[in-house]
Amino acid sequence: MVVLIKRVKYPDWCTHDGGDVLTEHEEDYIVYREELSALFSNIGSIKPFHQDFLQTIQQLYLSIQPPVTPFNQAEVPLFLTYHLLQCIPP
């Protein structure tokens, strides 16, 4: 889980300027991140892992300090929550 969280965080060299032009490295990272989200969703669909994932995501949310925490770090729990909720049945 820790490795997945580290890998899913946007690297510092990824720009978030909203432009349509991405570097080759950014395009490759986006594909890699989609593969990581599929892996997370597959693991997240296993019921015994739900509680651990939720606790880890909660810790990530609590670690965010709005004026201090960089975007690439603050976005991780949102990303993980979205993908976890996609695989947990209501």
Secondary structure, 3 states (H helix, E strand, C coil): CHHHHHHHCCCCCCCCCCCCCCCHHHHHHHHHHHHHHHHHHHHHCCHHHHHHHHHHHHHHHHCCCCCCCCHHHHHHHHHHHHHHHHHCCC
